[in-house]
Amino acid sequence: MRTQLIIFIVCLMAYTSCGKPDNARLVEEGRVLVESNDCKTCHHPTNKNIGPAHKTVAEKYEYTDANVKMLAEKIIKGGSGTWGEMAMNPHPDLKQEDAEKIARYVLSLDGEQPK
């Protein structure tokens, strides 16, 4: 009976983790993308610069898949009005997948886990 329970638990763990992206890996890849792109020109992790601090963005938005996609769209298309009159430059050459990694990194900065 004990062996069957262990096999069941192992199978359940394998099933529940199958197909789910490793959030920690995606967040780290997002951090690297922030470092290698022009994000630091206007944003700082914790201090307001030309644009809002990334942590302030994380505090404003809940860490959900919908907000990851919404922020990725703002990163790619740019925009204005959310954080004042200064417009954010668009990044049309950034792939959706990479913009979502950046959004995951930003949303992780307040310590919230994805929902």
C-alpha positions as CSV (number, residue, x, y, z in Angstrom):
1,M,0.0,0.0,0.0
2,R,2.8,2.4,0.9
3,T,4.5,1.8,-2.4
4,Q,1.3,2.5,-4.3
5,L,0.9,5.8,-2.4
6,I,4.4,6.9,-3.2
7,I,3.9,6.0,-6.9
8,F,0.6,8.0,-6.9
9,I,2.3,11.0,-5.3
10,V,5.2,11.0,-7.8
11,C,2.8,10.6,-10.7
12,L,0.6,13.5,-9.3
13,M,3.7,15.7,-9.0
14,A,4.8,15.0,-12.5
15,Y,1.3,15.6,-13.8
16,T,0.8,18.9,-12.1
17,S,4.2,20.3,-13.1
18,C,3.9,19.1,-16.7
19,G,3.6,22.0,-19.2
20,K,3.9,24.8,-16.6
21,P,6.7,27.2,-17.3
22,D,9.3,27.6,-14.5
23,N,8.4,31.1,-13.2
24,A,11.8,31.6,-11.6
25,R,13.5,30.9,-14.9
26,L,11.2,33.2,-16.8
27,V,11.7,36.0,-14.2
28,E,15.5,35.6,-14.5
29,E,15.3,35.7,-18.3
30,G,13.2,38.9,-17.9
31,R,15.9,40.5,-15.7
32,V,18.6,39.7,-18.3
33,L,16.4,41.2,-21.0
34,V,15.9,44.4,-18.9
35,E,19.7,44.6,-18.5
36,S,20.4,44.1,-22.2
37,N,17.7,46.5,-23.6
38,D,17.2,50.2,-23.1
39,C,14.8,49.8,-20.1
40,K,17.4,51.2,-17.6
41,T,17.4,54.5,-19.6
42,C,14.0,55.4,-18.1
43,H,13.3,52.8,-15.4
44,H,15.1,51.8,-12.2
45,P,14.1,48.7,-10.1
46,T,13.2,50.8,-7.0
47,N,13.5,54.5,-7.7
48,K,11.5,56.7,-10.0
49,N,13.4,57.9,-13.0
50,I,11.9,59.3,-16.2
51,G,9.4,56.5,-15.9
52,P,8.1,54.7,-12.8
53,A,10.2,52.4,-10.8
54,H,9.7,48.8,-11.8
55,K,8.7,48.0,-8.2
56,T,6.0,50.7,-8.3
57,V,4.6,49.0,-11.4
58,A,4.6,45.7,-9.6
59,E,2.7,47.2,-6.7
60,K,0.0,48.7,-9.0
61,Y,-0.7,45.5,-10.9
62,E,-1.6,42.1,-9.6
63,Y,0.7,39.3,-10.9
64,T,-1.7,37.6,-13.3
65,D,-1.3,36.2,-16.8
66,A,-3.7,38.9,-18.0
67,N,-1.5,41.6,-16.6
68,V,1.6,40.0,-18.0
69,K,0.1,40.1,-21.4
70,M,-1.2,43.7,-20.9
71,L,2.2,45.0,-19.7
72,A,4.0,43.1,-22.6
73,E,1.7,44.9,-25.0
74,K,2.5,48.3,-23.4
75,I,6.3,47.4,-23.6
76,I,6.0,46.6,-27.3
77,K,3.5,49.4,-28.4
78,G,4.6,52.1,-25.9
79,G,2.1,54.5,-24.5
80,S,1.3,57.4,-22.2
81,G,-1.1,58.6,-19.6
82,T,-0.8,55.8,-17.1
83,W,2.1,57.3,-15.2
84,G,1.9,60.9,-16.2
85,E,2.5,62.8,-19.4
86,M,5.8,61.3,-20.4
87,A,5.3,58.7,-23.1
88,M,7.0,55.3,-23.0
89,N,8.9,54.6,-26.3
90,P,7.6,51.6,-28.2
91,H,9.8,48.5,-28.6
92,P,8.3,47.0,-31.8
93,D,11.3,44.7,-32.4
94,L,10.8,42.9,-29.1
95,K,9.1,39.6,-29.4
96,Q,5.9,39.0,-27.4
97,E,7.5,36.2,-25.5
98,D,10.4,38.4,-24.4
99,A,8.2,41.3,-23.5
100,E,6.2,38.8,-21.3
101,K,9.4,37.7,-19.6
102,I,10.2,41.4,-18.9
103,A,6.7,41.9,-17.5
104,R,7.1,38.8,-15.3
105,Y,10.3,40.2,-13.9
106,V,8.8,43.6,-13.2
107,L,5.7,42.1,-11.5
108,S,7.9,39.9,-9.3
109,L,9.7,42.8,-7.8
110,D,7.1,43.4,-5.0
111,G,7.5,39.7,-3.9
112,E,4.1,38.6,-5.2
113,Q,3.9,35.2,-6.8
114,P,1.9,34.6,-10.0
115,K,-1.8,33.8,-9.6
